[in-house]
Amino acid sequence: MGKVLFADLSTGTLKDEVFDSSVYRDFIGGYGLGARVLYSRMKGGVDPLGPDSMLGLISGPLTGTPVPTSARYAVVGKSPLTGGWGDANSGGDFGPYLKFAGYDGVFVTGISPKPVYLLLDNGKAELKDASHLWGKDAYETEDALTTEYGKQCRVACIGQAGEKLSLISCVMTDRGSAAGRSGLGAVMGSKKLKAVAARGTLPVAIADKEGVEKQRMDQIKSMQTPRPPLNVSQMERMHKYGTSSITYNSTHSGDSPVKNWGGVGIIDVPDRSPLHEDVVAKSVDKLTGCWHCPIACKAVLKAGEGEYKYATGSRRPEYETAASFGVNCANNNPEAIAMANDICNRAGLDTISAGTAIAFAIECYENGILTRKDTDGIELTWGNHQAMVAMTEKLAKREGIGDVLADGVKTAARKIGRGAEKFAVHAGGQEVGMHDPKLVSPRGGFSVAQYQMDATPGRHTAGFGPGSFGKHITNSCGVCFVGFGFGGAPDNPQKLADYMNAVTGMGFTPADMLKAGERIANIRHAFNLREGINPLKVFVHSRVIGNPPLTAGPLAGVTAEVDSVNYWALGALDWDRVTTKPSKAKLLSLGLDDVAKDLWPDVPPGPPR
């Protein structure tokens, strides 16, 4: 759209800026563009919840175009959870409508003296009083603003968790789509920014409409092709089940963490049948999807008729939520998982972190670190789904021990003390995604390195080493991992380059795309180095590594081989194997001259680029 908004909430100043096309060529969009802006315009060492921190909501160049799955947008900022680079990604409709409202992205600094929301309306921006919205949940906020501004409006907002600065809070849109990770809902709440409402009908320019349409149809045809071993297509299975189809197998395969990463599915949750996708599908009221997505892998539920009375239209839990509130809590009750998911969506909480916090609390209770007095009489035992839901409510409201859990397990363990740190499973302060990396060859080394070494530790959608470049461009383009082979397909650089050329006319080659991915990896990493974070020193809980290994189940005896992978990947990236600083020559070759100057102020310039 050629325009980015910068808002200072302390002064109420709104300013549009136009970036040179080279910025888009080099950093694509999404969190790539976000990393470039935050590194350039936010000083190191700022308080992530203070006025000098910057929060960005950014679309990708393919967002809101006919490209399949082009509904994504990114939220970026300094993470209050990890103290380093933070980003989160979401689908829904907000990303496209951000562009239809005339903006590629919005960056916010300062702290408003009163609650506000930002209205983007067909190329114009305005700050509006949000006092009447403060205290409302995410669904209520979205409904109020879309009612006021009509069917061409979409909303990204925080719930009460973000208002109360929960460090595991997130940004919500589309009644249950979460930009979930990094605790960026707390950054938004600290600024007294309740929501961004985007209304517009402005067209997104397409350089070659026929070319985009041909590629779109070819890709959809590929997604409709049946695949072994189930002989159904990726599109058909994802449309019917979403990622809930993963849960049943992962419960016993060793993929899902069990009992706070200390258990084994086949032993601790022997009956996985309630978690089967066909059981979950019986509760579905309607299948739906993100903006113009041909896969449409989301679903909303019928009203809860049993013990848990969630409303019609509550979002179906996807895999990460089902695992976090499921087997990681030794729970196989799908209605309880749906209820916990609904509580988190309305309050604006990251379900991975919230479920992990509950599992942590259960293990603390089991070991006498927490008592019934601490939990207000809630008996936190493994598999007690009533207790799990009740504690999720407390966490969302910051009541009792929930006030402690609402800041994640690292902070909670420090506050609780008495050895609670032993049970706080995290990587660099962030709760770990619901995939046990030890299941991946060679002995989990690459995946554990990913959890440790990416600029956003603990993330199952991240990566480390040259193999991560394709993921960075997928995220930055504004498309979904589902439609693009989960981000790591070998043909992604070619496929994305073809789409980028048809949409933008900028003449990308696959090598250009991978170079952009490498550039994005380096600047995200440089952001953390400036914050004093050496990823080799980032804490990863020993259970994630398998030290000591489990004694039963598919991962019995397995300890991840991390050091050799880190050694190889650092060399392949041309990053120092001790300090992890990228070489000056590497940074200059990527056009990151300012980063090179910051990291290597006393080193002579490298060879000409």
C-alpha positions in Angstrom: 0.0 0.0 0.0 3.1 2.2 0.2 2.4 3.7 3.6 3.2 3.0 7.2 1.8 4.7 10.2 3.8 5.8 13.3 1.8 6.7 16.3 3.1 8.3 19.6 0.5 7.6 22.2 2.1 9.9 24.8 1.6 12.9 22.6 -1.2 11.7 20.3 0.9 12.3 17.2 0.1 10.3 14.1 2.5 10.4 11.1 2.4 8.5 7.8 5.7 7.5 6.3 6.6 6.1 2.9 9.5 3.7 2.7 11.9 3.3 -0.2 11.2 0.2 -2.2 14.6 -1.2 -1.3 13.3 -1.6 2.3 10.6 -3.9 1.1 12.9 -5.7 -1.3 15.4 -6.4 1.5 13.0 -7.2 4.4 9.8 -8.3 2.5 7.2 -7.3 5.2 5.7 -8.9 8.3 8.3 -9.4 11.0 11.1 -8.9 8.5 10.0 -5.3 8.0 9.3 -5.1 11.8 12.8 -6.2 12.7 14.3 -3.6 10.4 12.2 -0.8 11.9 12.6 -1.8 15.6 16.3 -2.3 15.3 16.7 1.2 13.6 14.2 3.2 15.8 14.2 1.6 19.2 17.3 1.8 21.5 18.6 -1.3 23.2 17.8 -1.8 26.8 14.4 -0.2 26.9 11.7 -1.4 29.2 9.3 -3.5 27.0 6.4 -2.1 29.0 7.7 1.4 29.1 7.0 4.4 26.8 10.2 4.0 24.7 9.3 0.5 23.5 7.8 0.1 20.1 5.0 -2.2 19.0 4.3 -3.0 15.4 1.4 -4.7 13.5 2.5 -5.4 10.0 1.1 -7.1 6.9 3.1 -8.9 4.3 3.3 -8.0 0.6 1.1 -11.0 -0.3 -1.5 -10.3 2.4 -4.9 -9.5 1.0 -4.1 -10.8 -2.5 -5.4 -13.8 -4.3 -2.4 -15.8 -3.2 -3.7 -18.8 -1.2 -3.6 -18.4 2.6 -2.6 -14.7 2.3 -4.4 -13.5 5.5 -1.4 -13.3 7.9 -0.1 -10.3 9.8 2.6 -10.1 12.4 2.9 -8.3 15.8 6.4 -7.3 16.8 8.0 -5.8 19.8 10.5 -6.3 22.6 9.2 -9.4 24.5 8.5 -8.8 28.2 8.6 -12.5 28.6 12.2 -13.1 27.2 13.7 -9.6 27.3 14.6 -10.0 23.6 13.1 -9.9 20.2 9.4 -10.8 20.2 7.1 -11.6 17.3 3.8 -13.3 16.9 1.7 -14.3 13.8 -2.0 -14.5 13.2 -4.6 -15.2 10.5 -8.2 -14.1 10.4 -9.3 -11.1 8.5 -7.4 -8.3 10.2 -4.2 -8.5 8.0 -6.0 -8.0 4.7 -8.2 -5.2 6.2 -5.1 -3.4 7.5 -4.1 -3.1 3.8 -7.6 -2.3 2.6 -7.5 0.6 5.2 -4.5 1.9 3.4 -1.5 0.8 5.5 1.2 -1.8 5.2 1.7 -1.5 9.0 1.4 0.4 12.2 4.1 1.2 14.7 3.2 2.5 18.1 5.4 4.1 20.9 4.6 6.0 24.1 1.8 5.5 26.7 -1.6 7.0 26.4 -2.9 8.8 29.5 -6.2 7.0 29.0 -7.4 3.9 27.1 -7.5 4.5 23.4 -8.0 2.6 20.2 -6.5 3.4 16.8 -9.0 3.7 13.9 -7.5 3.3 10.4 -10.2 4.3 7.9 -9.5 4.3 4.1 -6.1 5.9 4.3 -6.6 8.1 7.4 -5.8 7.4 11.0 -7.4 8.7 14.2 -7.0 7.9 17.9 -10.3 7.4 19.7 -11.3 7.1 23.3 -11.6 3.4 24.5 -12.7 4.0 28.0 -16.0 2.2 27.3 -14.0 -0.8 26.0 -11.5 -1.1 28.8 -12.3 -4.1 30.9 -14.2 -5.9 28.1 -13.0 -9.2 26.7 -11.6 -9.6 23.2 -14.9 -10.9 21.8 -16.9 -8.0 23.3 -14.3 -5.5 22.1 -14.3 -6.9 18.6 -18.1 -7.0 18.4 -18.5 -3.4 19.7 -16.1 -1.9 17.1 -17.4 -3.9 14.2 -20.9 -3.0 15.1 -19.9 0.7 15.2 -17.9 0.7 12.0 -19.7 -1.8 9.9 -18.9 -4.9 7.8 -15.8 -3.4 6.2 -14.1 -3.2 9.6 -11.8 -5.8 11.3 -10.2 -5.5 14.8 -7.1 -6.6 16.5 -7.4 -6.1 20.3 -6.4 -7.3 23.8 -8.6 -8.8 26.4 -8.4 -8.3 30.2 -5.1 -10.2 30.4 -3.3 -7.7 28.2 -4.8 -4.8 30.2 -3.5 -6.4 33.4 -0.1 -6.8 31.8 0.0 -10.6 31.9 3.4 -11.5 30.4 1.8 -14.4 28.5 -1.0 -12.2 27.0 -1.5 -11.9 23.3 -3.3 -9.9 20.6 -6.6 -11.3 19.4 -8.7 -11.0 16.2 -11.5 -12.8 14.4 -13.0 -14.1 17.6 -10.3 -16.6 18.5 -7.3 -16.0 16.2 -4.3 -15.2 18.3 -1.0 -13.6 17.7 -0.1 -15.7 20.6 3.5 -15.8 21.5 6.1 -13.4 23.1 3.7 -11.7 25.5 3.0 -8.8 23.2 -0.5 -8.3 24.5 1.1 -6.9 27.6 3.1 -4.4 25.5 -0.2 -3.3 23.9 -1.8 -3.1 27.3 1.0 -1.1 28.8 0.4 1.5 26.2 -3.3 1.7 27.0 -4.0 0.7 23.4 -7.1 -1.5 23.6 -7.5 -2.1 19.8 -6.6 -1.3 16.3 -9.7 -1.1 14.1 -9.1 -1.2 10.3 -11.8 -0.2 7.9 -11.4 0.1 4.2 -12.1 -0.8 0.6 -8.9 0.4 -0.9 -7.6 -2.1 -3.6 -4.3 -3.9 -3.3 -2.3 -3.4 -6.5 -1.5 -6.6 -8.4 1.2 -6.3 -11.2 0.1 -9.5 -13.0 -3.4 -10.6 -12.1 -3.4 -13.4 -14.7 -0.1 -14.7 -13.4 -1.3 -14.7 -9.8 -4.5 -16.5 -10.7 -2.7 -19.2 -12.7 -0.3 -19.9 -9.8 -3.2 -19.9 -7.4 -5.1 -22.5 -9.3 -1.9 -24.7 -9.7 -1.3 -24.5 -6.0 -4.9 -25.4 -5.1 -4.8 -28.3 -7.4 -1.6 -29.5 -5.7 -3.2 -29.2 -2.3 -6.2 -31.2 -3.5 -4.0 -34.1 -4.6 -4.5 -37.2 -2.4 -1.4 -38.1 -0.4 -0.3 -41.3 1.4 -0.7 -42.9 3.9 -4.3 -41.8 4.3 -4.9 -41.2 0.6 -6.6 -37.9 1.3 -5.5 -34.4 0.3 -3.8 -31.9 2.5 -6.7 -29.5 1.8 -9.4 -32.0 2.6 -7.9 -33.1 5.9 -7.0 -29.6 7.1 -10.4 -28.3 6.1 -12.3 -31.0 8.1 -10.1 -31.2 11.2 -7.6 -28.3 11.2 -4.5 -29.2 13.3 -6.8 -31.0 15.8 -6.1 -34.0 13.6 -2.6 -34.2 15.1 -3.6 -34.6 18.7 -4.6 -38.3 18.8 -1.4 -39.7 17.2 0.9 -37.2 19.0 -0.4 -38.2 22.4 1.3 -41.6 22.1 4.0 -41.0 19.5 6.3 -39.0 21.8 5.6 -35.8 20.0 3.3 -34.3 22.6 4.9 -33.4 26.0 3.1 -35.2 28.8 2.7 -34.2 32.5 4.8 -31.1 32.2 7.4 -32.8 29.9 8.1 -35.5 32.6 5.6 -38.2 31.5 4.9 -40.7 28.8 1.7 -40.7 26.8 1.2 -44.5 26.6 1.6 -44.7 30.3 0.1 -41.5 31.8 -2.7 -41.0 29.3 -3.4 -44.5 28.1 -6.9 -43.6 26.8 -6.5 -41.1 24.1 -9.7 -41.9 22.3 -11.6 -38.8 23.5 -8.9 -36.7 21.7 -9.5 -38.3 18.3 -10.3 -35.8 15.6 -13.7 -37.4 14.8 -14.7 -37.1 18.4 -13.8 -33.4 18.4 -15.6 -33.0 15.0 -18.9 -34.0 16.6 -18.8 -30.7 18.6 -18.3 -28.5 15.6 -21.1 -26.2 14.6 -19.5 -24.7 11.5 -16.3 -24.9 9.5 -14.8 -21.6 8.6 -11.5 -20.0 7.6 -9.3 -16.9 7.4 -9.9 -14.3 4.7 -10.4 -16.0 1.3 -8.5 -19.1 2.3 -9.2 -22.1 0.1 -8.3 -24.5 2.9 -10.5 -22.9 5.6 -9.1 -25.0 8.5 -10.8 -23.3 11.4 -14.0 -24.3 13.1 -16.4 -23.0 15.7 -18.2 -25.2 18.2 -21.8 -25.8 19.3 -22.7 -24.6 22.7 -21.3 -26.7 25.5 -24.1 -29.0 26.8 -22.3 -30.8 29.6 -20.3 -29.6 32.5 -18.7 -26.8 30.6 -21.1 -24.1 29.2 -19.0 -22.4 26.5 -21.1 -20.5 24.0 -22.0 -21.3 20.4 -19.3 -19.9 18.3 -16.4 -20.7 20.6 -13.3 -21.6 18.6 -12.4 -25.3 18.2 -9.0 -25.9 20.0 -6.2 -26.6 17.6 -3.3 -28.9 18.3 -1.1 -26.7 20.4 -4.0 -25.8 22.7 -5.2 -29.4 22.8 -1.8 -30.7 23.8 -1.1 -27.9 26.3 -4.3 -28.3 28.2 -4.6 -31.9 27.3 -1.8 -34.5 27.8 0.6 -32.0 29.2 -1.8 -31.8 32.1 -2.6 -35.6 31.8 -6.1 -34.6 30.7 -8.1 -36.3 28.0 -11.4 -34.4 28.4 -12.1 -32.5 25.2 -14.9 -30.3 26.7 -12.5 -29.1 29.4 -9.9 -28.3 26.8 -12.5 -26.3 24.8 -13.5 -24.4 27.9 -10.0 -23.5 28.8 -9.4 -22.4 25.2 -12.5 -20.2 25.3 -11.4 -18.6 28.6 -8.0 -17.8 27.0 -9.4 -16.5 23.8 -11.7 -14.1 25.5 -9.1 -12.9 28.0 -6.4 -12.8 25.3 -3.9 -15.4 26.6 -1.4 -17.5 24.8 -2.8 -21.1 25.2 0.7 -22.7 25.0 2.0 -20.7 27.9 -1.2 -20.8 29.9 -1.6 -24.6 29.6 2.1 -25.0 30.5 1.6 -22.7 33.5 -1.2 -25.0 34.7 0.9 -28.1 34.3 3.7 -26.4 36.2 1.3 -25.6 39.0 0.0 -29.1 39.1 3.5 -30.5 39.6 4.3 -27.9 42.2 1.1 -29.0 44.1 2.0 -32.6 43.7 5.4 -32.0 45.3 4.0 -29.9 48.2 5.4 -26.6 46.9 1.9 -25.3 46.5 -0.9 -26.3 48.9 -4.7 -26.1 48.9 -4.4 -22.8 50.8 -2.3 -21.4 48.0 -4.8 -22.6 45.4 -7.9 -21.4 47.2 -9.0 -25.0 47.7 -8.5 -26.1 44.1 -7.0 -29.7 44.1 -4.5 -29.4 41.4 -3.9 -33.1 40.4 -3.0 -34.6 37.1 -6.0 -35.3 35.0 -8.3 -33.2 37.2 -10.0 -31.2 34.4 -12.3 -29.3 36.7 -9.3 -28.0 38.6 -7.5 -27.2 35.4 -10.4 -25.1 34.1 -10.9 -23.4 37.5 -7.2 -22.4 37.6 -7.3 -21.1 34.0 -10.1 -18.8 35.2 -7.9 -17.6 38.0 -5.0 -17.1 35.7 -7.1 -15.1 33.3 -8.4 -12.8 36.1 -5.0 -12.6 37.9 -6.8 -13.9 41.1 -4.9 -15.7 43.9 -2.1 -17.9 42.6 -3.4 -17.1 39.1 -1.8 -13.7 39.5 1.6 -15.4 39.8 1.0 -17.9 36.9 -0.2 -15.1 34.6 3.5 -14.0 34.1 4.7 -17.4 32.9 6.5 -20.2 34.5 9.9 -18.6 34.8 8.6 -15.6 36.7 6.2 -17.8 38.7 8.9 -20.1 39.8 11.0 -17.2 41.0 8.1 -15.8 43.0 7.0 -19.1 44.5 10.6 -20.3 45.3 11.0 -23.5 47.4 12.4 -25.4 44.4 9.7 -24.5 42.0 12.3 -23.7 39.4 12.9 -27.4 38.9 9.4 -27.7 37.3 9.4 -24.5 35.2 9.7 -25.8 31.7 10.7 -23.0 29.4 13.4 -21.8 26.9 14.8 -18.4 27.6 11.7 -17.4 29.6 9.1 -18.6 27.1 7.1 -21.7 27.5 8.0 -24.3 24.9 5.8 -25.3 21.9 4.0 -28.6 22.2 6.4 -30.7 20.1 9.1 -32.8 21.8 12.2 -32.1 19.7 13.9 -35.4 20.7 11.5 -37.1 18.3 13.3 -35.6 15.3 16.5 -37.0 13.8 19.3 -36.8 14.6 18.3 -37.4 18.2 16.5 -34.0 18.3 19.6 -31.9 17.9 18.2 -29.6 15.2 14.9 -29.0 16.9 16.4 -28.4 20.4 18.8 -26.0 18.8 15.8 -24.3 17.2 14.1 -23.9 20.6 17.3 -22.5 22.1 18.9 -20.5 19.3 16.1 -18.7 17.4 15.6 -15.1 18.4 12.2 -16.2 19.8 13.2 -19.2 22.0 10.8 -22.1 22.6 9.0 -21.7 19.3 7.9 -24.7 17.3 7.4 -22.6 14.1 10.9 -21.1 14.3 14.2 -22.4 13.0 18.0 -22.2 13.2 20.7 -22.3 10.6 20.4 -21.8 6.8 17.3 -24.0 6.8 15.4 -21.3 8.7 15.6 -18.8 5.8 12.6 -20.3 4.0 10.5 -20.0 7.2 11.5 -16.3 7.6 10.3 -15.4 4.1 7.1 -17.4 4.5 6.3 -15.4 7.6 7.3 -12.1 6.2 5.4 -12.5 2.9 2.1 -12.8 4.9 1.1 -16.3 4.0 0.4 -19.4 6.2 2.6 -22.4 6.9 -0.3 -24.7 6.1 -0.6 -23.5 2.5 3.1 -23.5 2.0 4.2 -26.9 3.2 4.3 -25.7 6.8 7.0 -23.2 5.8 9.8 -25.5 5.0 9.0 -27.1 1.6 12.0 -27.2 -0.8 10.2 -25.3 -3.5 9.1 -22.5 -1.2 11.7 -19.9 -2.4 10.7 -20.5 -6.0 7.0 -20.5 -5.3 7.2 -17.4 -3.2 9.5 -15.6 -5.7 6.9 -16.3 -8.5 4.1 -15.0 -6.4 6.1 -11.9 -5.3 6.9 -11.1 -8.9 3.3 -11.5 -10.0 2.0 -9.3 -7.2 4.8 -6.7 -6.9 6.6 -6.8 -10.3 9.9 -6.5 -8.4 11.8 -9.3 -10.2 12.8 -11.6 -7.3 14.7 -14.7 -7.8 14.7 -17.6 -5.4 18.2 -16.6 -4.4 16.9 -13.1 -3.6 14.2 -14.6 -1.4 16.7 -16.7 0.5 19.0 -13.8 0.9 16.2 -11.8 2.4 15.5 -14.7 4.8 19.1 -14.7 5.8 19.0 -10.9 6.3 16.0 -11.2 8.5 17.6 -14.0 10.6 20.6 -11.8 11.1 18.8 -8.7 12.2 16.5 -10.5 14.6 19.6 -12.1 16.1 21.4 -8.7 16.2 18.4 -7.3 18.1 19.0 -9.9 20.8 22.8 -9.4 20.9 22.1 -5.7 21.5 20.0 -6.8 24.5 22.9 -8.8 25.8 21.4 -12.2 24.9 23.9 -14.9 23.6 21.6 -17.8 22.6 24.3 -20.3 23.5 23.7 -19.2 27.1 19.9 -19.3 26.9 18.3 -21.7 29.4 16.5 -24.7 28.0 14.9 -27.0 30.6 16.7 -30.3 30.9 13.5 -32.2 30.2 13.3 -30.7 26.7 16.8 -31.9 26.0 16.2 -35.3 27.7 18.8 -34.9 30.4 18.2 -37.4 32.1 16.3 -39.2 29.3 12.9 -40.7 29.8 13.0 -44.4 30.9 9.9 -45.5 28.9 7.9 -44.8 25.8 9.1 -43.9 22.2 11.8 -41.5 23.6 13.2 -43.8 26.2 17.0 -43.3 26.5 17.0 -40.3 24.0 19.1 -37.2 24.8 19.2 -34.5 22.2 22.6 -33.9 20.6 22.6 -30.1 20.6 26.2 -29.0 20.8 27.3 -30.5 17.5 24.3 -29.0 15.7 25.0 -25.6 17.2 28.6 -25.8 16.2 27.7 -26.7 12.6 24.9 -24.2 12.2 27.0 -21.3 13.6 29.7 -22.0 11.1 27.2 -22.3 8.3 25.8 -18.9 9.2 29.2 -17.3 9.6 28.4 -16.5 13.3 31.2 -16.7 15.9 31.0 -20.0 17.7 31.5 -18.4 21.1 29.9 -15.0 21.0 27.5 -15.9 18.2 28.2 -12.5 16.6 27.8 -12.5 12.8 31.0 -11.7 11.0 31.4 -8.2 9.8 31.9 -9.5 6.2 28.6 -11.4 6.5 26.7 -8.4 7.8 28.1 -6.2 5.0 27.3 -8.7 2.4 23.7 -8.6 3.5 23.6 -4.8 3.4 23.3 -4.6 7.2 26.0 -1.9 7.5 24.5 -0.3 10.6 24.4 -3.6 12.4 28.0 -4.3 11.4 29.1 -0.9 12.8 27.2 -1.6 16.1 28.7 -5.1 16.6 32.1 -4.5 15.2 33.0 -0.8 15.9 36.7 -1.4 16.0 37.1 -3.7 13.0 38.1 -2.3 9.7 35.4 -2.4 6.9 35.1 -5.7 5.1 35.6 -6.3 1.4 33.4 -4.3 -1.0 29.9 -5.8 -1.5 
